[in-house]
């Protein structure tokens, strides 16, 4: 293997190690995003959308995301 390729492989491995700071930060962001989508699916019934056009679905998702943000803001004040 060439030296540069070996260096690239080491760097990519370091980014995926579970004890690296970057990995921990990405996992925290991922958890936040997954929690938001789970909340939207569960509480707003977004698993099966009865709207037909893409514009209407985007509009409904924006309202659901805004509602999620409002709930998160009220919980953070406690």
Backbone as CSV, one residue per row, in Angstrom:
resi,resn,N_x,N_y,N_z,CA_x,CA_y,CA_z,C_x,C_y,C_z
1,UNK,0.834,-1.182,0.000,0.000,0.000,0.000,0.879,1.246,0.000
2,UNK,0.435,2.243,-0.676,1.217,3.476,-0.683,1.047,4.199,0.649
3,UNK,1.955,5.088,0.915,1.955,5.794,2.192,0.731,6.691,2.308
4,UNK,0.372,7.381,1.242,-0.760,8.306,1.315,-2.079,7.555,1.516
5,UNK,-2.230,6.421,0.850,-3.447,5.639,1.021,-3.547,5.097,2.436
6,UNK,-2.423,4.663,2.984,-2.394,4.184,4.357,-2.796,5.287,5.329
7,UNK,-2.353,6.501,5.084,-2.692,7.642,5.934,-4.189,7.946,5.856
8,UNK,-4.752,7.869,4.668,-6.188,8.118,4.490,-6.995,7.072,5.245
9,UNK,-6.588,5.827,5.160,-7.305,4.771,5.867,-7.234,4.958,7.372
10,UNK,-6.087,5.387,7.876,-5.963,5.639,9.311,-6.866,6.783,9.744
11,UNK,-6.922,7.851,8.943,-7.764,8.993,9.285,-9.240,8.620,9.248
12,UNK,-9.653,7.842,8.263,-11.064,7.456,8.197,-11.411,6.528,9.355
13,UNK,-10.463,5.691,9.762,-10.714,4.818,10.912,-10.830,5.631,12.185
14,UNK,-10.021,6.670,12.326,-10.058,7.495,13.528,-11.392,8.220,13.660
15,UNK,-11.997,8.581,12.544,-13.286,9.278,12.605,-14.410,8.350,13.036
16,UNK,-14.251,7.047,12.848,-15.310,6.114,13.175,-15.094,5.416,14.517
17,UNK,-14.026,5.730,15.198,-13.811,5.118,16.503,-14.838,5.655,17.487
18,UNK,-15.342,4.801,18.322,-16.410,5.180,19.236,-15.951,6.094,20.359
19,UNK,-14.666,6.131,20.621,-14.189,6.978,21.707,-13.685,8.329,21.209
20,UNK,-13.788,8.600,19.909,-13.328,9.884,19.400,-14.376,10.963,19.688
21,UNK,-13.914,12.169,19.811,-14.793,13.297,20.118,-15.780,13.551,18.977
22,UNK,-15.323,13.405,17.736,-16.203,13.637,16.586,-17.354,12.640,16.566
23,UNK,-17.055,11.404,16.887,-18.094,10.368,16.890,-19.145,10.671,17.943
24,UNK,-18.716,11.068,19.128,-19.648,11.373,20.212,-20.535,12.551,19.831
25,UNK,-19.946,13.576,19.232,-20.729,14.738,18.825,-21.752,14.375,17.753
26,UNK,-21.338,13.551,16.776,-22.279,13.141,15.725,-23.410,12.297,16.288
27,UNK,-23.113,11.462,17.265,-24.155,10.631,17.867,-25.172,11.481,18.627
28,UNK,-24.718,12.530,19.291,-25.648,13.424,19.998,-26.566,14.129,19.015
29,UNK,-26.016,14.605,17.896,-26.836,15.258,16.874,-27.819,14.263,16.267
30,UNK,-27.341,13.047,16.004,-28.207,12.027,15.420,-29.370,11.700,16.347
31,UNK,-29.102,11.611,17.644,-30.155,11.311,18.604,-31.209,12.415,18.610
32,UNK,-30.769,13.664,18.555,-31.705,14.788,18.541,-32.599,14.740,17.308
33,UNK,-32.008,14.459,16.152,-32.785,14.394,14.907,-33.758,13.224,14.950
34,UNK,-33.282,12.067,15.394,-34.148,10.889,15.455,-35.301,11.091,16.434
35,UNK,-35.038,11.743,17.554,-36.114,12.018,18.511,-37.165,12.928,17.890
36,UNK,-36.728,13.915,17.131,-37.676,14.832,16.492,-38.550,14.106,15.485
37,UNK,-37.933,13.289,14.633,-38.717,12.554,13.644,-39.650,11.553,14.303
38,UNK,-39.203,10.920,15.368,-40.060,9.972,16.081,-41.259,10.690,16.679
39,UNK,-41.029,11.856,17.266,-42.122,12.636,17.849,-43.119,13.027,16.765
40,UNK,-42.612,13.481,15.631,-43.496,13.904,14.545,-44.318,12.723,14.044
41,UNK,-43.685,11.567,13.876,-44.426,10.393,13.417,-45.492,9.966,14.419
42,UNK,-45.157,10.000,15.683,-46.071,9.476,16.700,-47.207,10.439,16.999
43,UNK,-46.897,11.670,17.310,-47.911,12.594,17.798,-48.709,13.284,16.703
44,UNK,-48.169,13.393,15.512,-48.909,14.086,14.463,-49.484,13.132,13.433
45,UNK,-49.258,11.834,13.605,-49.796,10.875,12.658,-49.158,10.984,11.292
46,UNK,-47.894,11.256,11.254,-47.213,11.501,9.984,-46.743,10.213,9.323
47,UNK,-47.094,9.069,9.868,-46.691,7.812,9.236,-47.446,7.591,7.938
48,UNK,-48.711,7.916,7.958,-49.522,7.825,6.748,-50.154,9.178,6.511
49,UNK,-49.715,9.845,5.494,-50.213,11.182,5.195,-51.366,11.060,4.218
50,UNK,-52.442,11.758,4.510,-53.607,11.682,3.630,-53.608,12.782,2.575
51,UNK,-52.593,13.626,2.587,-52.499,14.676,1.577,-51.838,14.127,0.319
52,UNK,-52.133,14.755,-0.815,-51.667,14.196,-2.082,-50.510,14.949,-2.722
53,UNK,-50.463,16.233,-2.635,-49.400,16.948,-3.337,-48.166,17.121,-2.440
54,UNK,-47.034,17.228,-3.080,-45.785,17.394,-2.331,-45.799,18.697,-1.534
55,UNK,-46.347,19.738,-2.120,-46.411,21.033,-1.445,-47.215,20.948,-0.151
56,UNK,-48.322,20.226,-0.178,-49.148,20.080,1.024,-48.459,19.230,2.086
57,UNK,-47.761,18.192,1.661,-47.041,17.355,2.619,-45.915,18.150,3.269
58,UNK,-45.191,18.945,2.465,-44.131,19.795,3.027,-44.716,20.793,4.020
59,UNK,-45.856,21.353,3.682,-46.520,22.311,4.565,-46.900,21.648,5.886
60,UNK,-47.448,20.441,5.817,-47.835,19.717,7.018,-46.611,19.367,7.861
61,UNK,-45.527,18.969,7.203,-44.310,18.638,7.935,-43.731,19.867,8.627
62,UNK,-43.785,21.017,7.982,-43.291,22.248,8.601,-44.105,22.608,9.832
63,UNK,-45.402,22.422,9.780,-46.247,22.689,10.943,-45.921,21.716,12.065
64,UNK,-45.723,20.449,11.726,-45.387,19.447,12.735,-44.021,19.737,13.356
65,UNK,-43.061,20.152,12.546,-41.734,20.482,13.069,-41.798,21.714,13.966
66,UNK,-42.621,22.687,13.611,-42.785,23.869,14.458,-43.422,23.493,15.791
67,UNK,-44.394,22.608,15.748,-45.016,22.147,16.990,-44.010,21.405,17.857
68,UNK,-43.168,20.607,17.233,-42.119,19.903,17.974,-41.165,20.898,18.624
69,UNK,-40.792,21.939,17.901,-39.897,22.950,18.462,-40.547,23.670,19.640
70,UNK,-41.835,23.942,19.549,-42.528,24.593,20.664,-42.541,23.706,21.897
71,UNK,-42.787,22.421,21.703,-42.778,21.480,22.826,-41.386,21.420,23.443
72,UNK,-40.355,21.364,22.597,-38.981,21.319,23.113,-38.635,22.583,23.880
73,UNK,-39.103,23.740,23.400,-38.796,25.000,24.094,-39.465,25.059,25.449
74,UNK,-40.698,24.560,25.555,-41.380,24.599,26.851,-40.724,23.634,27.828
75,UNK,-40.230,22.510,27.337,-39.540,21.561,28.224,-38.192,22.089,28.689
76,UNK,-37.525,22.879,27.849,-36.198,23.376,28.222,-36.295,24.491,29.270
77,UNK,-37.451,25.126,29.406,-37.606,26.201,30.396,-37.806,25.680,31.801
78,UNK,-38.167,24.419,31.938,-38.439,23.889,33.266,-37.199,23.735,34.074
